[in-house]
Amino acid sequence: MGLTLAKALRLKNNSTPRVAFVGAGGKTTALFQLAREISPCIITTTTHLGAWQANDADQHIIAHNSEDFKKLEENSPSGIILVTGPEENDRLQSLPTENLNWLENYCKTHSLPLLIEADGARQKALKAPSAHEPVIPDFVDQVVVVAGLSGLGKVLSDEWVYGAERFVEISASSEQEIISAEMLSAVMTDGDGGLKNIPPKARRIALLNQADTPELQAISSRMAQNLLTHFDAVLTGTLQPVELVNYEPVAAIILAAGESSRYGEPKQLLDYHGRPFIRVVAETALRAELSPVIVVAGSNH
């Protein structure tokens, strides 16, 4: 079995994460895929969901008021439970803040994961957030920022990008320009773009979805190296079927605190092809793109 989304997000068995999904290009697909992998769990939204998306849940509770939450208490939680506000114009509305807090406490009491769709994208491949979004609760401990790579190479317009005008502003590009990996990276790593409204203590995950050709896989791999300076992990690949590669920072710890008494001088500073040995080791770690590189030296050095 390959790398599941749950494993890529480092979710352990019986863990009770609070995960918010934002972005475009497979966000709802990712949300329900994770829900299937870690069920029983509860899904909700802080903005809205398409009414048709409720078909992917095993149970859908529409909470008009607090009395409707009693349905959760009637049976032991099982499968994927979707909890939303009423439907309006083919859209399932979000819960009022007090109901969302009640739901989070319910999940905590029953040791249930809570997954949240925290913005909208109208089925576009890419997006830049509007002024009022994303709506990410403070209790969220992981945020997955999704981007659909099918948007690369396309014209920067409303056809491919939700919030195209904001995308232009953040990426310092122009309308009708061809969308590049560099433009997408600029939006994903901007405080008004992909990183917007993420709680300070939440783990940041970038998900580069729709990398379903060798060319897009190569592009996503190069993008991952840049994104890792802003995200705790970068996932690349596809969600249908699930084929993911996980990129995470790898640190180097160079232990150089010995007294070197046998040599009469610090062996860490001995000449190695014209350079101090410790410098050669550190430069090798840096060339391997390890980060951070930590050198532990003794107080007598």
Secondary structure, DSSP 4 states (H G I P E B T S, - for coil): ----HHHHTTPPTT---EEEEEESSSHHHHHHHHHHHH-SEEEEESSEEEGGGGGGSSEEEE-SSGGGGHHHHHS---SEEEEE--EETTEEEPPPHHHHHHHHHHHHHTT--EEEE----TT-SEE---TT-----TT--EEEEEEEGGGTTSBSSTTTEETHHHHHHHHT--TTPBP-HHHHHHHHTSTTTTTTT--TTSEEEEEEE---SHHHHHHHHHHHHHHTTT-SEEEEEEETTEEEEEE----EEEEE----TTTTS-GGGSEETTEEHHHHHHHHHHHTT-SSEEEEE-TT-
